Amino acid sequence: MENVVDDDVTKRFSPQKLDSWNLLTRNNHNFCHISLRLKVVWVLGLLLRYGVLLPLRVTLAITGICLFLVLSTLVGVLPNTRLRSCLSDKVHLMGCHICVRSLSAIITYHNRQNKPQNDGICVANHTTPIDGIILANDRCYSLVGQLHGGLLGMIQRAMVTSSPHIWFERAEVKDRHLVAKRLIDHVADKTKHPVLIFPEGTCINNTSVMMFRKSSFELGCTIYPVAIKYDPRFGDAFWNSSKFGLVRYLLRTMSSWAIVCSVWYLPPMNRKEDQKQFEANLP
């Protein structure tokens, strides 16, 4: 049982262990009682995070979402011209910028010369639902995913009215051929943004990378790898979906000190001819 609990894969689905306490409540509460002075600092930090930062961030996030919904709907009414495409990009970038500000995210982008282009698929490691916002803060992407209901579904429908995202109904997601065809058609159109995919298929605590699902790499197009690394000292970005719902997770994120991360754009990759021939001979 000890070996099962301490398994390397199991550890990837739990928050990182920090060398020192960062005054957040997700760590051992005994750290709060080392001394009276430290306890006073922790209480002041708690009042600052929940009394000042959280209300401001929530207000900013709600304002950004409402602006995005309204402007995306208005842009979607325009004829499908270059003006509409330009306005759509500006609206999407504005919405992502506001959402990033509401999380107090501090992002450093490296090797921007390798930034994804409109002729392929961008693949990245997956730690949190805000990974897409972190990347879309630097350029526009076409997202792929299942169509949801509620507020998230409303945002998805507003996005697709003005920009070519790929949303699937629940029954369609299981049809691999349909998903592949729509992705191939999207990538073949050079006027559309690169598709953003997280091939791990689940959120990992940012200490490791799980095996990628191969379906993302079977399309034969250019792959743009991206690596995202979060600094847990200022706030834990990992979403443990088995423990927290999305709303509670976002509130925990907004009540942390900040979301600090680095993004590395890696050189684009293409399948070599010998790899294509090998896959063609597979049964």
C-alpha positions as CSV (number, residue, x, y, z in Angstrom):
1,M,0.0,0.0,0.0
2,E,2.9,2.3,0.8
3,N,4.3,1.8,-2.7
4,V,0.9,2.6,-4.3
5,V,0.5,5.8,-2.3
6,D,4.1,6.9,-3.1
7,D,3.8,6.0,-6.8
8,D,5.3,8.6,-9.1
9,V,2.1,8.8,-11.1
10,T,-0.1,9.2,-8.0
11,K,2.1,12.1,-6.8
12,R,1.5,14.0,-10.0
13,F,-2.2,14.5,-8.9
14,S,-1.5,16.2,-5.6
15,P,-0.2,19.8,-4.9
16,Q,3.5,20.4,-4.9
17,K,5.3,20.3,-1.5
18,L,7.1,23.6,-0.9
19,D,10.4,24.0,1.0
20,S,9.0,26.9,2.9
21,W,5.5,28.2,3.8
22,N,4.1,30.9,1.5
23,L,1.5,32.2,4.0
24,L,-1.3,30.5,2.1
25,T,-3.7,28.1,3.9
26,R,-3.1,25.2,1.5
27,N,0.0,24.1,3.5
28,N,0.3,22.7,7.0
29,H,-1.6,24.9,9.4
30,N,1.0,24.3,12.1
31,F,3.2,26.8,10.2
32,C,0.8,29.6,11.4
33,H,1.6,29.0,15.1
34,I,5.4,29.0,15.0
35,S,5.4,32.5,16.6
36,L,3.0,35.3,17.5
37,R,4.7,37.6,15.0
38,L,4.3,35.1,12.1
39,K,0.6,34.6,13.1
40,V,0.0,38.4,13.0
41,V,1.6,38.5,9.5
42,W,-0.5,35.6,8.3
43,V,-3.7,37.3,9.6
44,L,-2.8,40.6,7.9
45,G,-2.1,38.7,4.7
46,L,-5.5,36.8,5.0
47,L,-7.3,40.1,5.4
48,L,-5.5,41.6,2.4
49,R,-6.1,38.6,0.2
50,Y,-9.8,38.1,1.0
51,G,-10.8,41.6,1.9
52,V,-9.0,43.6,-0.9
53,L,-7.5,41.4,-3.6
54,L,-10.3,38.9,-4.0
55,P,-13.2,41.4,-4.4
56,L,-11.1,43.5,-6.9
57,R,-10.2,40.4,-8.9
58,V,-13.7,39.0,-9.0
59,T,-15.1,42.4,-10.1
60,L,-12.5,42.6,-12.8
61,A,-13.2,39.1,-14.0
62,I,-16.9,39.7,-14.2
63,T,-16.4,42.9,-16.0
64,G,-14.1,41.3,-18.5
65,I,-16.4,38.3,-19.1
66,C,-19.4,40.7,-19.7
67,L,-17.5,42.9,-22.1
68,F,-16.2,39.8,-24.0
69,L,-19.8,38.4,-24.3
70,V,-21.2,41.7,-25.6
71,L,-18.4,42.6,-27.9
72,S,-18.1,39.0,-29.3
73,T,-21.8,39.0,-30.1
74,L,-21.6,42.3,-31.8
75,V,-18.6,41.3,-33.9
76,G,-20.3,38.1,-34.9
77,V,-23.1,40.1,-36.5
78,L,-20.6,41.7,-39.0
79,P,-20.0,40.2,-42.4
80,N,-17.3,37.6,-42.7
81,T,-14.5,40.0,-43.9
82,R,-11.0,40.8,-42.9
83,L,-12.4,43.6,-40.7
84,R,-14.4,41.1,-38.7
85,S,-11.4,38.9,-38.3
86,C,-9.3,41.8,-37.0
87,L,-11.9,43.0,-34.6
88,S,-12.5,39.4,-33.3
89,D,-8.7,39.0,-32.6
90,K,-8.7,42.3,-30.7
91,V,-11.8,41.3,-28.6
92,H,-10.3,37.9,-27.8
93,L,-7.0,39.4,-26.8
94,M,-8.8,42.1,-24.7
95,G,-10.8,39.4,-22.9
96,C,-7.7,37.3,-22.2
97,H,-5.8,40.4,-21.0
98,I,-8.5,41.3,-18.5
99,C,-8.8,37.7,-17.2
100,V,-5.0,37.5,-16.8
101,R,-5.2,40.8,-14.8
102,S,-8.0,39.4,-12.6
103,L,-5.7,36.5,-11.7
104,S,-2.8,38.8,-11.0
105,A,-0.8,36.6,-13.4
106,I,2.8,37.5,-14.1
107,I,3.9,35.8,-17.3
108,T,7.3,35.6,-19.0
109,Y,7.3,34.5,-22.6
110,H,10.6,33.0,-24.0
111,N,11.7,32.4,-27.6
112,R,8.8,34.2,-29.2
113,Q,10.4,33.6,-32.6
114,N,9.0,30.0,-32.2
115,K,5.4,31.3,-31.6
116,P,2.8,29.1,-33.3
117,Q,1.7,30.0,-36.8
118,N,-1.6,29.4,-38.7
119,D,-0.4,26.2,-40.3
120,G,-0.4,23.8,-37.4
121,I,-1.3,22.7,-33.9
122,C,0.0,24.0,-30.7
123,V,0.4,21.4,-27.9
124,A,1.2,22.2,-24.3
125,N,1.4,20.6,-20.9
126,H,-1.7,20.9,-18.8
127,T,-1.9,22.1,-15.2
128,T,-5.0,24.3,-14.9
129,P,-8.0,25.5,-16.8
130,I,-6.3,28.9,-17.1
131,D,-3.6,27.4,-19.3
132,G,-5.5,28.5,-22.4
133,I,-5.9,32.0,-21.1
134,I,-2.1,32.2,-20.3
135,L,-1.3,31.2,-23.9
136,A,-4.0,33.2,-25.5
137,N,-2.8,36.3,-23.7
138,D,0.1,36.4,-26.2
139,R,-1.7,35.4,-29.4
140,C,-5.1,34.1,-30.6
141,Y,-5.8,30.4,-30.8
142,S,-8.6,28.2,-31.9
143,L,-9.8,26.1,-29.0
144,V,-11.1,22.5,-29.2
145,G,-13.4,21.0,-26.7
146,Q,-16.8,19.7,-25.6
147,L,-19.7,22.1,-25.7
148,H,-20.9,22.8,-22.1
149,G,-24.0,24.4,-20.6
150,G,-24.4,27.3,-18.2
151,L,-22.0,30.3,-18.2
152,L,-19.2,28.3,-19.8
153,G,-21.5,27.3,-22.6
154,M,-22.5,30.9,-23.1
155,I,-18.9,32.0,-23.3
156,Q,-18.2,29.1,-25.8
157,R,-21.1,30.2,-28.1
158,A,-20.0,33.8,-27.9
159,M,-16.5,32.8,-28.9
160,V,-17.6,30.8,-31.9
161,T,-19.8,33.5,-33.3
162,S,-16.8,35.7,-34.0
163,S,-13.8,33.3,-34.2
164,P,-13.4,29.7,-35.7
165,H,-13.2,27.6,-32.5
166,I,-14.1,23.8,-32.7
167,W,-16.8,22.7,-30.2
168,F,-18.3,19.3,-30.1
169,E,-21.5,17.9,-28.7
170,R,-21.1,15.1,-26.1
171,A,-21.9,12.4,-28.7
172,E,-19.5,13.8,-31.3
173,V,-16.5,13.8,-29.1
174,K,-16.4,10.0,-29.1
175,D,-16.3,10.0,-33.0
176,R,-12.5,10.1,-33.6
177,H,-13.0,10.3,-37.4
178,L,-15.3,13.3,-37.1
179,V,-12.9,15.1,-34.7
180,A,-9.9,14.4,-37.0
181,K,-11.7,15.6,-40.1
182,R,-12.7,18.9,-38.5
183,L,-9.2,19.4,-37.2
184,I,-7.7,18.7,-40.6
185,D,-10.1,21.0,-42.4
186,H,-9.3,23.8,-39.8
187,V,-5.5,23.4,-40.2
188,A,-5.7,23.4,-44.0
189,D,-7.2,26.9,-43.9
190,K,-4.3,29.3,-43.5
191,T,-6.6,32.2,-42.5
192,K,-7.5,30.4,-39.2
193,H,-5.6,30.5,-36.0
194,P,-3.5,27.5,-34.8
195,V,-5.4,24.9,-32.8
196,L,-4.5,24.7,-29.1
197,I,-4.6,21.2,-27.7
198,F,-3.5,19.7,-24.3
199,P,-2.7,16.1,-25.3
200,E,-2.2,14.9,-21.7
201,G,-6.0,15.0,-21.4
202,T,-5.9,15.9,-17.7
203,C,-4.4,18.4,-15.3
204,I,-1.0,17.5,-13.7
205,N,0.6,19.3,-10.8
206,N,3.4,20.8,-13.0
207,T,6.2,18.6,-11.6
208,S,6.0,16.1,-14.5
209,V,4.5,15.5,-17.9
210,M,2.1,12.5,-18.5
211,M,2.2,10.5,-21.8
212,F,0.6,12.5,-24.7
213,R,-2.4,11.0,-26.5
214,K,-1.2,10.3,-30.1
215,S,-4.4,11.5,-31.8
216,S,-3.1,15.1,-31.8
217,F,0.0,14.1,-33.9
218,E,-1.8,11.9,-36.5
219,L,-2.9,14.9,-38.6
220,G,0.4,15.3,-40.4
221,C,0.7,19.1,-39.9
222,T,3.3,21.2,-38.1
223,I,3.4,20.8,-34.3
224,Y,4.3,23.8,-32.2
225,P,5.3,22.5,-28.7
226,V,4.9,24.9,-25.7
227,A,6.1,24.3,-22.1
228,I,4.4,26.1,-19.2
229,K,6.0,26.2,-15.8
230,Y,4.2,27.8,-12.7
231,D,6.0,29.1,-9.6
232,P,4.0,27.6,-6.6
233,R,5.6,30.0,-4.1
234,F,3.1,32.7,-4.9
235,G,0.0,30.5,-5.5
236,D,-0.8,26.9,-6.5
237,A,-2.1,26.8,-10.1
238,F,-2.8,23.1,-10.1
239,W,-6.5,22.1,-10.3
240,N,-7.4,19.0,-8.4
241,S,-10.8,18.4,-10.1
242,S,-11.5,15.5,-7.8
243,K,-11.3,17.8,-4.8
244,F,-12.5,21.2,-6.0
245,G,-15.1,22.4,-8.4
246,L,-14.2,24.9,-11.0
247,V,-15.8,27.9,-9.2
248,R,-14.1,27.0,-5.9
249,Y,-10.8,26.5,-7.7
250,L,-11.0,30.0,-9.3
251,L,-11.8,31.6,-6.0
252,R,-8.8,29.9,-4.4
253,T,-6.7,31.1,-7.3
254,M,-7.9,34.6,-7.1
255,S,-7.3,34.7,-3.3
256,S,-3.6,33.7,-3.7
257,W,-0.8,36.2,-3.9
258,A,-0.3,35.8,-7.7
259,I,0.0,33.4,-10.5
260,V,3.6,33.5,-11.7
261,C,4.6,31.4,-14.7
262,S,7.0,31.1,-17.6
263,V,6.1,30.0,-21.1
264,W,8.7,28.6,-23.5
265,Y,7.9,28.4,-27.2
266,L,9.9,25.4,-28.5
267,P,11.0,24.9,-32.2
268,P,8.3,23.6,-34.5
269,M,8.3,19.9,-35.4
270,N,7.2,17.9,-38.5
271,R,7.0,14.2,-39.0
272,K,10.0,12.9,-41.0
273,E,9.5,10.9,-44.2
274,D,10.7,7.7,-42.6
275,Q,8.2,8.1,-39.8
276,K,5.4,8.6,-42.3
277,Q,6.4,5.5,-44.2
278,F,6.6,3.5,-40.9
279,E,3.1,4.5,-39.8
280,A,1.7,3.8,-43.3
281,N,3.0,0.2,-43.0
282,L,1.4,-0.4,-39.6
283,P,-1.6,-2.7,-39.7
